[in-house]
Amino acid sequence: MSIELKILDFIQTLHTPVLDKIMVGITRLGDAGIIWIILTAIFLVIPKTRRTGGVMLAALVVQTILCNVILKNLFARTRPYDVNTTVQLLVPKLHDFSFPSGHTSASFTTVSALYFAKNKAWKPALVLACLIAVSRLYLYVHYPTDVLGGILLGILSGYIGYKIMEKLRNR
């Protein structure tokens, strides 16, 4: 058995009914990037934060293309619950590939965009992003390297989004 499955199996020993509900709730915040899309929309509507919202929007577009269109299909990694079929899932099975974690990459894209835009909201966003990343492991839907790949992709996407908006602003 791979080290990644051993890590996931260890995390399974930490399950409690209360923690199960919390982790499902946390992961749902990241479904389709909804929490980050709502936050971006709010930032775009408020004149004082519109520039930051633009960075977030550009970064999330980059992340979506890189993660969901290119990387997931390029790597085509099977999800851990399809390898270890004995695990009882708390969420419905997903129909896309495992690497990189889309929930994690969208989360860290937003954190990075906020950070590069020098918006202090990156700190609470980082807490939520970390919780979402951990929830993906807890729920057995991603391998640890999927989450790590999502973090790295998110940081890169946040930086690219920031650079795109800087170029547009300097025109």
N, C-alpha and C positions, 0 to 999 in steps of 0.2 A: 504494500500500500504506500502511496506517495506521502511525502511529508505534508503536503497541502491537505490531503484528506485526513491525515492524523490530526492536524490543527483543527479542521472543521469538526471532526468527531469529538475532540476535546471540548470545543465550544458547545456542542450538543449536551454535554453533561451539566452545563450551567443553566439549562432551561428551568423556568418556573412558570406557573400559569400567569402571574402578574407580569413578569418580564416578557413572556410571549406576547401579551397584548401591547405592551409598550413598544417592543421592537416592530411589530406589525404596523402600529400607528406611525412610528418614525419612518419606516421604509415607504409607507404610503405618501408621506410628504414629498418624497422624491419621485413618485410615479410620474412618468412623462415630464419630469423636471418642473412639475406644477408650482411648487413653492418658489422656485427660482424665477420662473416666468412671471408669476404674480409680483414678486419683489422687483423684477426688472420693469414691469409695467408701471408700478408705483413710482419708481425712480424717474421714469421717462415723463410722467405726468407732472411731477413737481419741478417747477423751473430751476430751483436751486440745485437739484440733483440730476438734472437732465443729462449733463455730460457723462456722469457716472453711469446712468441708465444706458446711454449709447455704448459705452465700453462693455457693459454687461451683455447687451443685445448682440453686439458684434462677436463677443467671445462665445456666447451660447450658440450662435449660428456656426461658427468655426468648429466648436466641439461636436455639435450634432452631425456635421458632415464627416469629420474625422472619425468619430466613434461609431455612429450608426450606419453610415454609408460605406466607409472604407475599412476600418480596422476590424469590426466584428465579422464582416464577410471575408476579409483577408485571412484572419486567423481561424475562423470557424470552430472555435473551441466548444466542446461539449460541456454542459453545465454539470456541477458536481452531483446533483440529485439524479442525473441520468447514468452516472457511474456507480454510485452507491444508492441503489433503489430501495434500500431498507429504511431510509430516513422518511419520517412523517413530515410533510411540508405544511407550513402554516399559511402559506400564500399559494395562489394558483401557479401551475407550471407556466414558464415563459416560452415564447415561440421564437426567440432570437438566440444568438450565440452568447457565450459567457465573457469573452475577453474583448475589450476592457469593460469594466463595470460602468454602465451608462449612468446609473444613479450617482455613483461616486464621482465620475468625471464631470457631470453637470454641476454637482455640488462644489467641487474644488475649482471649477471654472469660475463660478460666481464669486467664491472667496477670493480667488486670485484677481479677478477683474476689480473687485472692490479694493483690494490691497493696492494694486497698481494705480488705481484712480485716486488713491490716498483718502479713501472714505473709511471712517472708523467702524462702520458696520461690518467690516471684514472679521472682526473679533467674534461677535456672536454668531455670524455666519459660519465661521470655522468650527465652532462647537457643534452646530447642527450638522455640518458636513461630516465631521468625524462620527457623530452618532449614526448618520445614514450609512456611512461606510461600514461601520461595525454591524449594523443591522443586516447588511447583505451577507455577511459571514454567518451571523447568528441564524439567519433563515435558510442557510445552506444553498443559496442561489448563485454564489460566486466563490471562486477560489481566492486565497489571499493575494496571489499575483494578479488576479483580475482587478482587485481593489487597488493594489499598488499601481498598476497600469492606469487605472482611472484617475488616481491622484496626480500622477505625472502628466497625463494627457490634459487634465483640468488646469494644472499650472501653466502648461504650454499654451493652451487655448486662451486662458485669461491674459497672458502676455501678448499673444497675437492680437486679440481683440483690442487691447490697450494701444498697441502699435498702429493698428488700422485707424482707430479714432484719432490718434495723434497726427497721422498723415493727413487725414481729412480736415482736421482743425487747422493745420498749418498751410492749407491750400489757399 
